[in-house]
Amino acid sequence: MQKYTDKASIPLKFHAFYRYVLLPLNFAFLLYSFLQEIKEMTFFHWTFVVIVISYIIIITSLVIIFIGFYTWRPYGWYAIYVSLIASLAYNCFAAFILIAYDSAQAAYSAGVIFGSLLRLGLIGLYYAKRKVLFFPNEVEIID
């Protein structure tokens, strides 16, 4: 895996697309979904607690990513992984609940989990290679 060491030579086309297009769209979609979930809560159930906590973590991390990207702060880099892992955990939980109540949805649930894993792998790898942008004082020691 090629790691970039010079800020001037790092390609950032996907980063710009992620920052200006995907983050705002993801934030708007998640906020809308969160409000829909709250509106549909007619009685208290333990699954709603997990759903609300997941949405709060993911939405908060998206805001932190958005701020961290503009200032190139380390918390922006960490928030990317928090968001991706929380999203994967939420999708696994939702798939488990969906399969428990309707086993015919197993293929759909597996696809959602696969998509979350793919997103975690690709975006995680992209930003792992560009860690130097967020941690400029960190020097990697090569043996």
N, C-alpha and C positions, 0 to 999 in steps of 0.2 A: 504494500500500500504506500503510495507516494504521499509524503507529508510535505506541506509547503512551509518554507522558512522565511521567505521574503514577501512582505505585504504587497509589494508592487507587482509581483508576478502571479498572485493568486487570482484565478478566474472567479468572478462573483455574479455571473448572470443569473443563476438559480437563486442566489441569495437576494438579489434585487427583486426577482419575481416573488419569492417567498415573503419578503418584507412588505412589498407594496400591494400584492394581489392576494396571496393565499392567507396571510395573517388576518387582514381585515374581513375577508369573506368567511374564514373559519370562525372568527370572533362573532360576527353577525349571526351566522347559522347556529352556533352554540348558544348564544344569548336567546335567540328565538326558540330553540328547542327547550332550553331551560324554563323559559316562561310558559311554554306549552305544557311541560311536565307539571309545573306548579299549578297551572289552571286545571289540569285533569285530576289532581289529587283530591278526591272526594272524601276519603277516609284515610286514617293513618295506617301504614303498613311498613314493616321493617325495610323493605326494598327501597322505599322512598328516601330513607336516610342515606343509603349508599348512593343513590342517584344524585341527590342534592349535594352531598359532599364531593362526589366526582366532578359534577359540573362546576362547583365553586373552585376546586383545585385547577381544573383545566382552563377555565376562563381567567382566573387570576394569573396563571402561568403565561397565558397568551398576552396579557397586558404587560407582564414583566419582560417577556421576549420583545415585544414591540418597543418598549423603552430601552431595553438593553442593546437592541440592534442599532439604535441611533447614537448611543454613546460608546459602543464597543466595550461594554463592561462584562466581566466574567459572569455576573448573575444572568445575563442574557443567554449565555452558552449553557449554563446549568438549567435554566428554565426550559430550554428546548427539550432536554431529556426528561425533565419532570413532566412536561406536557405530553410527550410521546408515550412515556411509560404509564401515566395516569389514563391516557386514552386507551391504551391496550388493556389495562386492568378493567376499565369500565366496559369495554367491548366484550371481554371474556366473561365478566359478571352478567351482562345483558344476554349473552349467548347461552350461558348456563341456565338462566331463568327462562329464556324462550324455549329451550329444549325441554326443560322440566315440565312446562305447561303444554307444549305442542311439539312432539317429537318429529313431526313432518318438516319442521324448520331447521333441521340439523345441517343440511347442505348450505342454507343461507347463513347460518351462524358460523359455520366453518369458513365460508368466504369472507365474512366480516373479520374474523380473527386473522385469517391469512393476509387480508388487506392491511390490518393494523401492524402485523409483524413486518410486512414488506415496507410500509411507511417508516416504521421505527428503524429498520435496517438501512434503508437508502438515505433518509434524512440524517439519521445518526451518523452514518459513515461520512456523509458530506461535511457535516460540522466537526466531526472528529479530525478530519484532515485540515480544517481551517481553524483549529483551536488557537493558533498563534495570533489571530486577529483579536481575540478576546483576552488573551493572556500575554501581553507583549513583553513582560519582564521575565517570563518563565523560559529557562534555557534547558533544552533537552540534552542530557548527557548520553553520548553514544559510545559504547565500549568497543 
